[in-house]
């Protein structure tokens, strides 16, 4: 199915109720699940060293 047809089909879908959560679909190479640790006035997550220089996306799940 072409992207244009898919977008038109999604536009006609029923609106999602506002529950504070959204559904995300992400394509990638690898995934790790970590707990964010306190680091001064912010949070920190350590990732594998071979990920340095790569683009990543962080999604809060709870």
PDB file of N, CA, C and O in Angstrom:
ATOM      1  N   UNK A   1       0.859  -1.182   0.000  1.00  0.00           N
ATOM      2  CA  UNK A   1       0.000   0.000   0.000  1.00  0.00           C
ATOM      3  C   UNK A   1       0.898   1.236   0.000  1.00  0.00           C
ATOM      4  O   UNK A   1       1.867   1.302   0.756  1.00  0.00           O
ATOM      5  N   UNK A   2       0.578   2.207  -0.843  1.00  0.00           N
ATOM      6  CA  UNK A   2       1.404   3.409  -0.912  1.00  0.00           C
ATOM      7  C   UNK A   2       1.243   4.244   0.351  1.00  0.00           C
ATOM      8  O   UNK A   2       0.247   4.141   1.068  1.00  0.00           O
ATOM      9  N   UNK A   3       2.247   5.070   0.602  1.00  0.00           N
ATOM     10  CA  UNK A   3       2.237   5.923   1.794  1.00  0.00           C
ATOM     11  C   UNK A   3       1.056   6.886   1.754  1.00  0.00           C
ATOM     12  O   UNK A   3       0.418   7.129   2.778  1.00  0.00           O
ATOM     13  N   UNK A   4       0.756   7.441   0.561  1.00  0.00           N
ATOM     14  CA  UNK A   4      -0.358   8.392   0.438  1.00  0.00           C
ATOM     15  C   UNK A   4      -1.684   7.730   0.783  1.00  0.00           C
ATOM     16  O   UNK A   4      -2.495   8.307   1.507  1.00  0.00           O
ATOM     17  N   UNK A   5      -1.915   6.511   0.267  1.00  0.00           N
ATOM     18  CA  UNK A   5      -3.163   5.807   0.576  1.00  0.00           C
ATOM     19  C   UNK A   5      -3.244   5.474   2.048  1.00  0.00           C
ATOM     20  O   UNK A   5      -4.312   5.570   2.652  1.00  0.00           O
ATOM     21  N   UNK A   6      -2.092   5.070   2.647  1.00  0.00           N
ATOM     22  CA  UNK A   6      -2.066   4.734   4.062  1.00  0.00           C
ATOM     23  C   UNK A   6      -2.399   5.955   4.911  1.00  0.00           C
ATOM     24  O   UNK A   6      -3.153   5.855   5.879  1.00  0.00           O
ATOM     25  N   UNK A   7      -1.835   7.116   4.546  1.00  0.00           N
ATOM     26  CA  UNK A   7      -2.116   8.340   5.296  1.00  0.00           C
ATOM     27  C   UNK A   7      -3.589   8.715   5.198  1.00  0.00           C
ATOM     28  O   UNK A   7      -4.189   9.105   6.200  1.00  0.00           O
ATOM     29  N   UNK A   8      -4.182   8.605   4.019  1.00  0.00           N
ATOM     30  CA  UNK A   8      -5.591   8.928   3.852  1.00  0.00           C
ATOM     31  C   UNK A   8      -6.455   7.989   4.678  1.00  0.00           C
ATOM     32  O   UNK A   8      -7.446   8.417   5.269  1.00  0.00           O
ATOM     33  N   UNK A   9      -6.088   6.711   4.724  1.00  0.00           N
ATOM     34  CA  UNK A   9      -6.841   5.738   5.506  1.00  0.00           C
ATOM     35  C   UNK A   9      -6.749   6.061   6.995  1.00  0.00           C
ATOM     36  O   UNK A   9      -7.746   5.960   7.711  1.00  0.00           O
ATOM     37  N   UNK A  10      -5.552   6.452   7.472  1.00  0.00           N
ATOM     38  CA  UNK A  10      -5.382   6.788   8.878  1.00  0.00           C
ATOM     39  C   UNK A  10      -6.135   8.053   9.250  1.00  0.00           C
ATOM     40  O   UNK A  10      -6.610   8.172  10.380  1.00  0.00           O
ATOM     41  N   UNK A  11      -6.257   9.011   8.318  1.00  0.00           N
ATOM     42  CA  UNK A  11      -6.989  10.251   8.584  1.00  0.00           C
ATOM     43  C   UNK A  11      -8.460   9.961   8.892  1.00  0.00           C
ATOM     44  O   UNK A  11      -9.092  10.698   9.649  1.00  0.00           O
ATOM     45  N   UNK A  12      -9.002   8.898   8.313  1.00  0.00           N
ATOM     46  CA  UNK A  12     -10.412   8.567   8.503  1.00  0.00           C
ATOM     47  C   UNK A  12     -10.657   7.747   9.756  1.00  0.00           C
ATOM     48  O   UNK A  12     -11.810   7.497  10.109  1.00  0.00           O
ATOM     49  N   UNK A  13      -9.590   7.319  10.441  1.00  0.00           N
ATOM     50  CA  UNK A  13      -9.730   6.496  11.639  1.00  0.00           C
ATOM     51  C   UNK A  13     -10.372   7.311  12.759  1.00  0.00           C
ATOM     52  O   UNK A  13     -10.294   8.539  12.773  1.00  0.00           O
ATOM     53  N   UNK A  14     -10.999   6.615  13.688  1.00  0.00           N
ATOM     54  CA  UNK A  14     -11.634   7.273  14.826  1.00  0.00           C
ATOM     55  C   UNK A  14     -10.572   7.974  15.666  1.00  0.00           C
ATOM     56  O   UNK A  14      -9.463   7.456  15.804  1.00  0.00           O
ATOM     57  N   UNK A  15     -10.883   9.133  16.228  1.00  0.00           N
ATOM     58  CA  UNK A  15      -9.907   9.848  17.043  1.00  0.00           C
ATOM     59  C   UNK A  15      -9.543   9.045  18.296  1.00  0.00           C
ATOM     60  O   UNK A  15     -10.380   8.351  18.874  1.00  0.00           O
ATOM     61  N   UNK A  16      -8.282   9.158  18.697  1.00  0.00           N
ATOM     62  CA  UNK A  16      -7.804   8.461  19.885  1.00  0.00           C
ATOM     63  C   UNK A  16      -8.209   9.264  21.114  1.00  0.00           C
ATOM     64  O   UNK A  16      -8.052  10.484  21.144  1.00  0.00           O
ATOM     65  N   UNK A  17      -8.728   8.579  22.122  1.00  0.00           N
ATOM     66  CA  UNK A  17      -9.091   9.264  23.355  1.00  0.00           C
ATOM     67  C   UNK A  17      -7.827   9.715  24.072  1.00  0.00           C
ATOM     68  O   UNK A  17      -6.817   9.013  24.051  1.00  0.00           O
ATOM     69  N   UNK A  18      -7.875  10.872  24.700  1.00  0.00           N
ATOM     70  CA  UNK A  18      -6.724  11.417  25.399  1.00  0.00           C
ATOM     71  C   UNK A  18      -6.537  10.705  26.728  1.00  0.00           C
ATOM     72  O   UNK A  18      -7.239  10.991  27.698  1.00  0.00           O
ATOM     73  N   UNK A  19      -5.587   9.774  26.769  1.00  0.00           N
ATOM     74  CA  UNK A  19      -5.317   9.045  28.005  1.00  0.00           C
ATOM     75  C   UNK A  19      -3.934   9.365  28.538  1.00  0.00           C
ATOM     76  O   UNK A  19      -3.514   8.804  29.550  1.00  0.00           O
ATOM     77  N   UNK A  20      -3.213  10.270  27.863  1.00  0.00           N
ATOM     78  CA  UNK A  20      -1.874  10.607  28.289  1.00  0.00           C
ATOM     79  C   UNK A  20      -0.828   9.713  27.641  1.00  0.00           C
ATOM     80  O   UNK A  20       0.367   9.972  27.785  1.00  0.00           O
ATOM     81  N   UNK A  21      -1.242   8.668  26.934  1.00  0.00           N
ATOM     82  CA  UNK A  21      -0.305   7.769  26.278  1.00  0.00           C
ATOM     83  C   UNK A  21      -0.572   7.769  24.780  1.00  0.00           C
ATOM     84  O   UNK A  21      -1.699   7.990  24.337  1.00  0.00           O
ATOM     85  N   UNK A  22       0.476   7.520  24.008  1.00  0.00           N
ATOM     86  CA  UNK A  22       0.353   7.421  22.566  1.00  0.00           C
ATOM     87  C   UNK A  22       1.021   6.140  22.108  1.00  0.00           C
ATOM     88  O   UNK A  22       1.897   5.610  22.792  1.00  0.00           O
ATOM     89  N   UNK A  23       0.611   5.642  20.957  1.00  0.00           N
ATOM     90  CA  UNK A  23       1.229   4.460  20.376  1.00  0.00           C
ATOM     91  C   UNK A  23       2.263   4.932  19.366  1.00  0.00           C
ATOM     92  O   UNK A  23       1.960   5.745  18.494  1.00  0.00           O
ATOM     93  N   UNK A  24       3.492   4.418  19.485  1.00  0.00           N
ATOM     94  CA  UNK A  24       4.563   4.789  18.579  1.00  0.00           C
ATOM     95  C   UNK A  24       5.074   3.537  17.883  1.00  0.00           C
ATOM     96  O   UNK A  24       5.203   2.481  18.502  1.00  0.00           O
ATOM     97  N   UNK A  25       5.359   3.662  16.605  1.00  0.00           N
ATOM     98  CA  UNK A  25       5.955   2.566  15.851  1.00  0.00           C
ATOM     99  C   UNK A  25       7.310   3.051  15.357  1.00  0.00           C
ATOM    100  O   UNK A  25       7.396   4.029  14.614  1.00  0.00           O
ATOM    101  N   UNK A  26       8.374   2.360  15.778  1.00  0.00           N
ATOM    102  CA  UNK A  26       9.729   2.797  15.483  1.00  0.00           C
ATOM    103  C   UNK A  26      10.487   1.654  14.824  1.00  0.00           C
ATOM    104  O   UNK A  26      10.429   0.516  15.290  1.00  0.00           O
ATOM    105  N   UNK A  27      11.195   1.952  13.746  1.00  0.00           N
ATOM    106  CA  UNK A  27      12.045   0.973  13.091  1.00  0.00           C
ATOM    107  C   UNK A  27      13.491   1.294  13.438  1.00  0.00           C
ATOM    108  O   UNK A  27      13.895   2.456  13.401  1.00  0.00           O
ATOM    109  N   UNK A  28      14.264   0.283  13.771  1.00  0.00           N
ATOM    110  CA  UNK A  28      15.652   0.535  14.125  1.00  0.00           C
ATOM    111  C   UNK A  28      16.491  -0.722  14.038  1.00  0.00           C
ATOM    112  O   UNK A  28      16.044  -1.757  13.543  1.00  0.00           O
ATOM    113  N   UNK A  29      17.704  -0.616  14.523  1.00  0.00           N
ATOM    114  CA  UNK A  29      18.674  -1.698  14.466  1.00  0.00           C
ATOM    115  C   UNK A  29      18.717  -2.508  15.756  1.00  0.00           C
ATOM    116  O   UNK A  29      18.768  -3.737  15.712  1.00  0.00           O
ATOM    117  N   UNK A  30      18.696  -1.838  16.896  1.00  0.00           N
ATOM    118  CA  UNK A  30      18.803  -2.501  18.201  1.00  0.00           C
ATOM    119  C   UNK A  30      17.934  -1.753  19.203  1.00  0.00           C
ATOM    120  O   UNK A  30      17.529  -0.614  18.973  1.00  0.00           O
ATOM    121  N   UNK A  31      17.660  -2.418  20.315  1.00  0.00           N
ATOM    122  CA  UNK A  31      16.920  -1.769  21.382  1.00  0.00           C
ATOM    123  C   UNK A  31      17.475  -2.229  22.720  1.00  0.00           C
ATOM    124  O   UNK A  31      17.801  -3.404  22.889  1.00  0.00           O
ATOM    125  N   UNK A  32      17.581  -1.321  23.660  1.00  0.00           N
ATOM    126  CA  UNK A  32      17.915  -1.666  25.039  1.00  0.00           C
ATOM    127  C   UNK A  32      16.858  -1.028  25.923  1.00  0.00           C
ATOM    128  O   UNK A  32      16.307   0.019  25.585  1.00  0.00           O
ATOM    129  N   UNK A  33      16.581  -1.649  27.035  1.00  0.00           N
ATOM    130  CA  UNK A  33      15.635  -1.079  27.995  1.00  0.00           C
ATOM    131  C   UNK A  33      16.398  -0.812  29.277  1.00  0.00           C
ATOM    132  O   UNK A  33      17.003  -1.721  29.847  1.00  0.00           O
ATOM    133  N   UNK A  34      16.372   0.430  29.733  1.00  0.00           N
ATOM    134  CA  UNK A  34      17.143   0.845  30.899  1.00  0.00           C
ATOM    135  C   UNK A  34      16.275   1.675  31.827  1.00  0.00           C
ATOM    136  O   UNK A  34      15.212   2.159  31.439  1.00  0.00           O
ATOM    137  N   UNK A  35      16.741   1.833  33.053  1.00  0.00           N
ATOM    138  CA  UNK A  35      16.132   2.733  34.026  1.00  0.00           C
ATOM    139  C   UNK A  35      16.999   3.991  34.083  1.00  0.00           C
ATOM    140  O   UNK A  35      18.221   3.899  34.196  1.00  0.00           O
ATOM    141  N   UNK A  36      16.377   5.150  34.006  1.00  0.00           N
ATOM    142  CA  UNK A  36      17.112   6.413  34.074  1.00  0.00           C
ATOM    143  C   UNK A  36      17.576   6.617  35.512  1.00  0.00           C
ATOM    144  O   UNK A  36      16.792   6.495  36.454  1.00  0.00           O
ATOM    145  N   UNK A  37      18.846   6.926  35.665  1.00  0.00           N
ATOM    146  CA  UNK A  37      19.445   7.157  36.994  1.00  0.00           C
ATOM    147  C   UNK A  37      19.612   8.647  37.231  1.00  0.00           C
ATOM    148  O   UNK A  37      19.808   9.416  36.290  1.00  0.00           O
ATOM    149  N   UNK A  38      19.533   9.048  38.490  1.00  0.00           N
ATOM    150  CA  UNK A  38      19.718  10.446  38.860  1.00  0.00           C
ATOM    151  C   UNK A  38      21.175  10.844  38.630  1.00  0.00           C
ATOM    152  O   UNK A  38      22.099  10.098  38.953  1.00  0.00           O
ATOM    153  N   UNK A  39      21.354  12.025  38.068  1.00  0.00           N
ATOM    154  CA  UNK A  39      22.700  12.549  37.809  1.00  0.00           C
ATOM    155  C   UNK A  39      22.661  14.052  38.015  1.00  0.00           C
ATOM    156  O   UNK A  39      22.344  14.796  37.087  1.00  0.00           O
ATOM    157  N   UNK A  40      22.974  14.505  39.208  1.00  0.00           N
ATOM    158  CA  UNK A  40      22.888  15.935  39.525  1.00  0.00           C
ATOM    159  C   UNK A  40      21.444  16.379  39.485  1.00  0.00           C
ATOM    160  O   UNK A  40      20.611  15.852  40.222  1.00  0.00           O
ATOM    161  N   UNK A  41      21.133  17.354  38.625  1.00  0.00           N
ATOM    162  CA  UNK A  41      19.774  17.872  38.491  1.00  0.00           C
ATOM    163  C   UNK A  41      19.050  17.284  37.295  1.00  0.00           C
ATOM    164  O   UNK A  41      18.024  17.820  36.875  1.00  0.00           O
ATOM    165  N   UNK A  42      19.559  16.193  36.736  1.00  0.00           N
ATOM    166  CA  UNK A  42      18.927  15.590  35.564  1.00  0.00           C
ATOM    167  C   UNK A  42      19.036  14.073  35.648  1.00  0.00           C
ATOM    168  O   UNK A  42      19.436  13.530  36.677  1.00  0.00           O
ATOM    169  N   UNK A  43      18.683  13.402  34.578  1.00  0.00           N
ATOM    170  CA  UNK A  43      18.770  11.949  34.530  1.00  0.00           C
ATOM    171  C   UNK A  43      19.801  11.504  33.518  1.00  0.00           C
ATOM    172  O   UNK A  43      20.189  12.263  32.630  1.00  0.00           O
ATOM    173  N   UNK A  44      20.245  10.255  33.660  1.00  0.00           N
ATOM    174  CA  UNK A  44      21.277   9.731  32.771  1.00  0.00           C
ATOM    175  C   UNK A  44      20.997   8.270  32.455  1.00  0.00           C
ATOM    176  O   UNK A  44      20.568   7.496  33.311  1.00  0.00           O
ATOM    177  N   UNK A  45      21.253   7.914  31.193  1.00  0.00           N
ATOM    178  CA  UNK A  45      21.160   6.526  30.746  1.00  0.00           C
ATOM    179  C   UNK A  45      22.452   6.215  30.013  1.00  0.00           C
ATOM    180  O   UNK A  45      22.854   6.956  29.116  1.00  0.00           O
ATOM    181  N   UNK A  46      23.103   5.127  30.387  1.00  0.00           N
ATOM    182  CA  UNK A  46      24.318   4.712  29.690  1.00  0.00           C
ATOM    183  C   UNK A  46      23.954   3.762  28.572  1.00  0.00           C
ATOM    184  O   UNK A  46      23.159   2.840  28.759  1.00  0.00           O
ATOM    185  N   UNK A  47      24.541   3.992  27.403  1.00  0.00           N
ATOM    186  CA  UNK A  47      24.292   3.171  26.231  1.00  0.00           C
ATOM    187  C   UNK A  47      25.593   2.493  25.804  1.00  0.00           C
ATOM    188  O   UNK A  47      26.673   2.913  26.220  1.00  0.00           O
ATOM    189  N   UNK A  48      25.500   1.453  24.983  1.00  0.00           N
ATOM    190  CA  UNK A  48      26.708   0.750  24.552  1.00  0.00           C
ATOM    191  C   UNK A  48      27.688   1.682  23.826  1.00  0.00           C
ATOM    192  O   UNK A  48      27.265   2.564  23.079  1.00  0.00           O
ATOM    193  N   UNK A  49      28.986   1.489  24.042  1.00  0.00           N
ATOM    194  CA  UNK A  49      29.971   2.387  23.419  1.00  0.00           C
ATOM    195  C   UNK A  49      29.964   2.351  21.891  1.00  0.00           C
ATOM    196  O   UNK A  49      30.355   3.327  21.251  1.00  0.00           O
ATOM    197  N   UNK A  50      29.527   1.242  21.304  1.00  0.00           N
ATOM    198  CA  UNK A  50      29.483   1.193  19.834  1.00  0.00           C
ATOM    199  C   UNK A  50      28.331   2.020  19.277  1.00  0.00           C
ATOM    200  O   UNK A  50      28.223   2.173  18.060  1.00  0.00           O
ATOM    201  N   UNK A  51      27.469   2.558  20.137  1.00  0.00           N
ATOM    202  CA  UNK A  51      26.397   3.444  19.704  1.00  0.00           C
ATOM    203  C   UNK A  51      26.873   4.896  19.599  1.00  0.00           C
ATOM    204  O   UNK A  51      26.140   5.741  19.085  1.00  0.00           O
ATOM    205  N   UNK A  52      28.071   5.199  20.070  1.00  0.00           N
ATOM    206  CA  UNK A  52      28.581   6.571  20.029  1.00  0.00           C
ATOM    207  C   UNK A  52      28.612   7.052  18.582  1.00  0.00           C
ATOM    208  O   UNK A  52      29.122   6.360  17.700  1.00  0.00           O
ATOM    209  N   UNK A  53      28.072   8.226  18.348  1.00  0.00           N
ATOM    210  CA  UNK A  53      28.008   8.799  17.011  1.00  0.00           C
ATOM    211  C   UNK A  53      26.763   8.404  16.231  1.00  0.00           C
ATOM    212  O   UNK A  53      26.536   8.914  15.134  1.00  0.00           O
ATOM    213  N   UNK A  54      25.950   7.498  16.782  1.00  0.00           N
ATOM    214  CA  UNK A  54      24.720   7.070  16.113  1.00  0.00           C
ATOM    215  C   UNK A  54      23.550   7.923  16.578  1.00  0.00           C
ATOM    216  O   UNK A  54      23.577   8.478  17.676  1.00  0.00           O
ATOM    217  N   UNK A  55      22.526   8.028  15.745  1.00  0.00           N
ATOM    218  CA  UNK A  55      21.278   8.685  16.133  1.00  0.00           C
ATOM    219  C   UNK A  55      20.467   7.708  16.952  1.00  0.00           C
ATOM    220  O   UNK A  55      20.355   6.537  16.591  1.00  0.00           O
ATOM    221  N   UNK A  56      19.894   8.178  18.058  1.00  0.00           N
ATOM    222  CA  UNK A  56      19.038   7.344  18.899  1.00  0.00           C
ATOM    223  C   UNK A  56      17.766   8.115  19.196  1.00  0.00           C
ATOM    224  O   UNK A  56      17.723   9.339  19.075  1.00  0.00           O
ATOM    225  N   UNK A  57      16.724   7.379  19.590  1.00  0.00           N
ATOM    226  CA  UNK A  57      15.474   7.986  20.009  1.00  0.00           C
ATOM    227  C   UNK A  57      15.129   7.390  21.369  1.00  0.00           C
ATOM    228  O   UNK A  57      15.170   6.173  21.552  1.00  0.00           O
ATOM    229  N   UNK A  58      14.796   8.242  22.304  1.00  0.00           N
ATOM    230  CA  UNK A  58      14.465   7.810  23.657  1.00  0.00           C
ATOM    231  C   UNK A  58      12.958   7.968  23.833  1.00  0.00           C
ATOM    232  O   UNK A  58      12.407   9.035  23.564  1.00  0.00           O
ATOM    233  N   UNK A  59      12.291   6.906  24.286  1.00  0.00           N
ATOM    234  CA  UNK A  59      10.850   6.919  24.487  1.00  0.00           C
ATOM    235  C   UNK A  59      10.567   6.576  25.956  1.00  0.00           C
ATOM    236  O   UNK A  59      10.975   5.520  26.440  1.00  0.00           O
ATOM    237  N   UNK A  60       9.872   7.467  26.656  1.00  0.00           N
ATOM    238  CA  UNK A  60       9.483   7.182  28.035  1.00  0.00           C
ATOM    239  C   UNK A  60       8.255   6.293  28.000  1.00  0.00           C
ATOM    240  O   UNK A  60       7.251   6.638  27.378  1.00  0.00           O
ATOM    241  N   UNK A  61       8.331   5.150  28.666  1.00  0.00           N
ATOM    242  CA  UNK A  61       7.234   4.181  28.582  1.00  0.00           C
ATOM    243  C   UNK A  61       6.347   4.157  29.830  1.00  0.00           C
ATOM    244  O   UNK A  61       5.293   3.523  29.813  1.00  0.00           O
ATOM    245  N   UNK A  62       6.746   4.828  30.901  1.00  0.00           N
ATOM    246  CA  UNK A  62       5.857   4.906  32.073  1.00  0.00           C
ATOM    247  C   UNK A  62       6.093   6.192  32.833  1.00  0.00           C
ATOM    248  O   UNK A  62       5.441   6.439  33.847  1.00  0.00           O
TER     249      UNK A  62
END
